[in-house]
């Protein structure tokens, strides 16, 4: 019976992998915070590459400073050459959602884990806070990180050309995808080398020579990526903004409620995360009891791969002592905490626990995962419908027009929803924050930089720009909050120069055209 269940488990895993895609597949567009901006800028990239005389060149050009933060744009724009924008977005989101569980399963298999009861803990982390923020490169980087660690473990001091090439390719891809993740990759390899470092100081000359040779090969394989990493770091120095830190209590709260596993719509998640926390605690109480309080520790190898536990706690310490933001890089604490939980999950899945524990954990996790899928499906419905409506409004806008978004909705998830206007046809959306930063593929042309000063309108003091600007703004797209209707005299200011041509349900979305 047990062997049958083990054989059937992979089929169940892949079935659940598909079920986990339901929230993303249920709507034409899946709204994240930065996702619309990534998709819009990828459309501009396609336009600039395919049309050498595009009017878009008056506003945007390619960033001459190469950055590792381009992988998501490269994937999106590559697909958008021959696929609709919503399909390209779906592909990237699906890669993130299936890539994390698959890469984790691959790593566990590499570590000779026979029972995958604990792998279902990863599914709440697929729809993470950082996933809902649309941090495509970061999420893609985690997938590559887990595969990279697997390739490194598989080498086992056997530096054949095939294995070395795999590690070289994956390490370079990690560096080209996300510098933060690449630094974690280097840290992981260092921690995983701890046993060999210990052996180095305890061995004779012959063994030391072999170990030095192994270190040399590792460094040689990783050196191209390390050089790229250093070049990128040098070229992308901080803007001088003072770093900010989270208070100790906030970080403890993030640990208590497993914040990295929460989506951006927090309501309803607490009960799910409590169950996950209790599962973790239950396992650790058992493991530490087995380690320190029983007399059988000499018969059983307790705490397999302790280096992974060390790595997870180093990441935890980083989350407490390193800033949460520095320069233009933010949510550093959340990134460390997500990786802490993932490596803790990996270490936990390796440990030996009784079958009764496995059945209990497997059952609880599947109940929680099913409820989370249902929660995500319902909680994102309104945002996705507004994203679809926004994209539909683009049919009223002529190609190559200049569009000014005015965002009066304080909900973070709607920050860049206006960018869905420009994912199917070329246009200039003034709320293009990416073109103001050095680590994205596109930049505002210097002679049009001033137009980007009208980014997000949140107070009536800014509305004077609409009446006074000499820039040719062809359309104004307004996003309002029906529960906090603070339009004041905005419509009267706009209607002096523009005609209202679209009003959405509950007046949440409006489109004005230049008279």
N, C-alpha and C positions, 0 to 999 in steps of 0.2 A: 504493500500500500504506500509506504513511504517513498519507494523508488518511483512509483507511478506519479506521485505528486511532484517529485523532483523533475521528472520528464515533462510534465504538463506545465510547470511553472513558467518556462520561457514564453509559451503561447499566451498565457495570462498576462505576462509582463507587456508583450507587444500589443495585446488588446487594450490594456490600460493606457499604454502610450498613445494609442489612437483616441481613446475616450478623453484624454487630457487635452486634446486639440479642439474639443467642442467649442469653448468660448471664443477662440480665434477664428474658427471656421463658420461660426454662426452668423457673422456679419461681413459685409463687403469690405469694410475697413475696420481695423481693430485699433482704437484710439489709445496711444501712449503719449507721454508729455513731449518728448523730443522726436518721436517717430515721424510725425508729419513733416517736420523740418528736414529730416534725413531724406525722406522720399521726394520732397520738393527740390532740394538741391541736387539730388540724383537726376531728376528730370532736366534741370539746367545743364548738368554735365553732358547728358545725352544731346541736348540741343547745341551746345558749343562744339562738341566733337563732330556731330553729323551735319551742321550747317555753318560753314565758314563765314557767311555773311549775315549771321543772325543779329537782329537789333538788340538782343540780350547782351551782346558784347559791349554795348555802351554802359552797361551797369555792372557786369560781373566779368572777372577773368580768373584764370587758374592761379592758385597760390603757388608761388615759385619755391616756397619753403616746404619741402617734403616732410610729412608728419605720419606717424604710425596710426593715426586715428581715422584712416581712410578705408579700412577693410569693408565696413558696412556699406559705405557709398559705392565702393567698387562692385560689390555683389549686386546691390540694388540697380545701379546704372547698367551693369552688364545684362541683367534680365530685362530691363526696361527698353533695350534696343529692339526687342521682338515680342515683349509681353506687356499687357496692361499694368498700370501702376499698382492696382490693388493686388494683382497676382504676385508681383515682385515683393510687395510688403509681406504677403502671406508666406512666401518662401523663406524669407529671413526669419520671421517669427517662428515658423515651424522648425527651422534648423535649430533655433535657440531652445525650443520646447522639447524636441526629441533628442537633441545633441547632449544635453546635460545628463539625462538618465542613461543614455547609451554609453557615453564616455565614462561615467561612473561605473557602470556594469563591466565595461572593458577593463578598467583598473582593478576592480574586485576579482575578476577572472585572472588577471595577471598576478594578483596576490594569492592565488589558489583558494579563493573562497568558494566553497561548495554549495552553501545555502544562501539564497538571496532574499531571505525574509526581511532584512533591514533596508534593502535598496528602495523600498516603497516610501521610505522617509524622505527621499529626494523630491518627490512630486510637489509637495507644498512650496519648495524652493524654486520651482520652475516659474511660477507666477509670482516672482518676488517683487519687492518694492523697487528694486533696480531694473527689473524687467518692465514694469509699468512706467518707469521713467524713460524708456526707450533707449537705454544705454546699450545699443547693439554691439559695439566693439567690445565692451566689457564682458557681456554675456557670451559672445563668440570666443573671447579670450579664455574664459573659464573652461569651455569645452576643449580647446586646444591644450590648455594646461594639464588637464587630466589625461589626455592622450599622450602628451609629452612625458609625463611622469611614468606612464605605462611603458613607453618605448625605452626610457632610461633603465627601468627595472629589468626589462627583457634582455638588455644587453649583457648583464651579468659578467662584465669584464671580457666579453667576447666581441671585440671590435671589428667585426666583419664589415665589408663595404656596404652591404645591404642595410644592416642595422645602423651603421654610422650615418648613412644617407638619410634614413628615416628620422633620426634624432636631429640631424642638421636641418632638414626641411621643417620639422615641427617647431624647433626652437626659433628659426627665422620667422616662421609664420606668426608665432606668439608675439615676437618683438614688433612685427609689422602691424599687428592688430591692436595691442594695448601695452604700453610701457609698464604700467602698474602690475599687470598680470605677469609680464616677463620678469620683473623683479621678484615676484612670488615664486616663479619657476626656478630662478637661480637659488633662492633661499631654500626651496624644497630639495633641490639636488644637494646642496650643502648639508642639510639636516640628514638626508638619506645616506650621506657619506660618513656619518658619525661613527658607525661601526668600523669602517675601514680606517678612519683616523685613529681610533683606539687601537686597532690591530697594528697600525704602523709603529706606534711607540712600544709595542710589546713583542715585536717580531725581530727575526734576524735580518742580516743584510740582504739576502736573496729576496725575501718577501717584501722588504722595503723597496727594493729596486722595481719589483713587479708593480707595487702599489703606485710608486712615482710614475711609472709608465702609464698606468691606467688614468691617473690624474691628468697627465699630459695629453692623452687622447681625448679625454672629456673636454679639456680646455680648448683643444684644437677644433673639435667639432662645434663647440659653442662660440668660438671666437668671432666668426662673422656677425652673429646676432648681438654679441656683447659690444662689438665695435659700432654697429648700427644704434644700439641702445645709448651708448655714450654720445654719439653724434646727435641723436634726437634730443637728448637731455641738454646738450650744449646749445642747440638751436632753439629750444623751447624753454628758455629760462623764465622763471617767475616774473610777473609784471611788477612785483614789489608790494603787492597787497599783503597786509598783515594776516598771518594765519589765525584761524579761529578754532577754539576747542569746545567740545561738549562737556558739560558738567558731569561729574562722577555719577550722580544719581540717574541722569538720563541714560548713560551707557548701561548701568545696572538694569534699568527698566527695559532697555532694548534686549538685554539678555533674558530677563524674566519672561517677556512676552514673545521672544524669538522674532523680533521685528523684521529681520531680513526675509522671513517667510510670509510676511504680510504684503498683500497688494496695496495699491495706492488707496483703494476703498477699504478702510480699516474696519468699518462697522461689520460686526458678525464674525470677525476672525478670532476673537479672544478665546472662545471655547475650543476652537480647533488647535490653537497654539498651546493652550493649557494641556491638552491631551498629548501633544508632541513633547512638551516639557516633562510631563509625568513619565512618558515612555523612556526618555533619556535618563531621568533620575532613577527609575526602577532598575534599569540595566546597570547603572554605575554603582548603585547600592549593592547589587548582587556581585558585580565584578570585584569591588573593593573588599566586600565581605569574604569572598572566595580567596582573595589575595592575602589578606592580613589576619583573618580570624579562624581559618580552617587549618588543619594539620596536613592537608593533602597537597600543599603547594609544590612539594618536591616531586610529585607524580604527574602533575599537569603543568604545561607551559602556560603560565598566566601572562596576560598583557602581551600579546603578539604584536610585533612591529611597534615597539614603544616610540620609535623615532617619529611616527605619524602623530602620536599623542603630543610629543614635544613640539612638533610643528604647529599643531592646532593651538596650543597654549601660547606660543610665541606670537601668533597672529592675534590672539586675545589681548596680550599685553600691548601690542602695537595699537589696538583700538582704544586703549586707555591713555596712552602716553603720546601718540602722534596727533597732529591737528586734524580736525574734521574737514577743513578746507584750507587750501594754500594757493594763492594766485587764482587761476581760473579752474583749478581742479577741486571738486567738491565731493561730499558724501564719502569721504575717506573712511570714516568710522564704520559706516554701513557696509562698505566693501570688505573691510577686514572682518567684520562680524559674520558676513555671509560665508566667507572662506573659512573662518573658524568653525562654523557649524558643519560645513561640507567635509572638512578634514576630520572633524570629530565623528561625523557620521561614518566616514570610511574606516576609521580606527575601530569604531564600535562594531561595524559589520564583520570585521575580521575575527572578533573574539568568540570564544566558545561559550554558548549558553544552553541551558536545557531545552528540549523540544517543546515543553509546555510554554516556556517564555516565547519561543519563536511563533507558536500558534497564536498566543495572545497578542503579541506585537503585530503580527501579520493581519489579524482580524481588525484590531483597532485602527491601524494605519489605512486599511482599505476603506473603512467607514469614514474616517476623517477625509481621505483624499476624494471620495465620492461627493461628500458634502461641500468640500472646497471647490470642486469643479462646478457644482450647482450654484454656489455663491458667486463665483467669477462670472458665470454665464449671465446671471441676473443683474449683478452690480455694474457691469460694463454696458448694459443694453442702451441706456440713454446716451452715453458718450459716443458709442458707435453709430447710433442713429443720427446724431448731430454731425458726425464726421461724414456720413453718407449724404446728408442734406447739404453740407458745405460743398462737397465735391459736385453735387448736382447743380448747385448755383453757378458753378464755373461755366456752365453752358451759356449763361447770359453775358459772359465776359469775353471780349474779343482777344485773340492771341496777341501777345507782346504788349498788352496793356500794363499800366502801373496801378497797383492796388494798395490802398492804405487800410490795414485792419485796425479797428478800435475795439479793444477787449475790455468790456466792463464786467466780466464774470471773474470773480476772485478764486474760482476753483482751479487748482494747479493743473489738472488734467487738460484744461482748455487753453493753456498758454499758447500753443502753436497750432491749434486746430485750423486756423485760417490758411495754413500752408497746403491743406488739401485742395484749395482752389487751383493750385498750380501744378498738380501732379500729372495731369493728362494733356496739358498744352502749355507752351512757354509763356510766362508772364513774369512781371517784376512785383514781388510781394515785399513791401518795405519792411515788414516784420521778419527779416532774415538775419537772425542773430548769429548764425554760423559764419556768415561772410564778414563779421566784425572780429572774429577770433582767428588766431594764427594756426590752429591745429585742425582746420577743416579744408577741404579741397578748393573752395571758392573764396574769392575776396571781392569786396566792393571796389569798383574803379575809383581812384582818388577824386575824380571830378564829380562823382555821384555819392561820395561818402556822406555829404550833409543830409541827403534825403533819408538816410537811415537813422537820423536823430529822432524821428517820429516813430519810435518803436511801439511801446505799449502805453495806451492812454488810460489812465486810472483816475484822473481828477479833472474837473472842468477848467482848471487853470491852464491845462495843456491844449484845450480845444482851440485856442486862438491861432494855433499853427495852421488849422484847416482854412481859416479865413484869410490869413496873411501870406501863406506860402505862394511862391511863384513857380514851384515845381509842377510839372504836368501830372497830376494825380487823376487818373481816368475813372477810378471806382473807389468807393469807400465801403468796406465790409465791416458791419457792426455785430459784435457778439455781446448780448446782454444776459443778465441774470434775472429771470422772472420773479424770483423770491427777494431780490434786492434791487429794485428798479431805480437806479440813480441816473436817469438820462438827463435830468435837469433841462437845460435849454440846448442840449447838444443837437437835437434834430433840427431846431430852428436855425442854428449856426450852419449845419451841413446843407440845409435846403436852400440857402442863399445861392449856392453854387452847384448843387446836385439835385437830381430827381430820384425819388424813391422808386425802385423798379422791382423790388422783391421784399416781402415780409413773411417770415416763417411762422410756424405754430407758436403761440404764446409770445410772439414778437421777440423771440430769442435771437433770431438771425435776420439781419436786414442788409440789402445791397442798394447802394446809391450810385447813380451814373452822372458824370459831369454833363452839365447842360450844354 
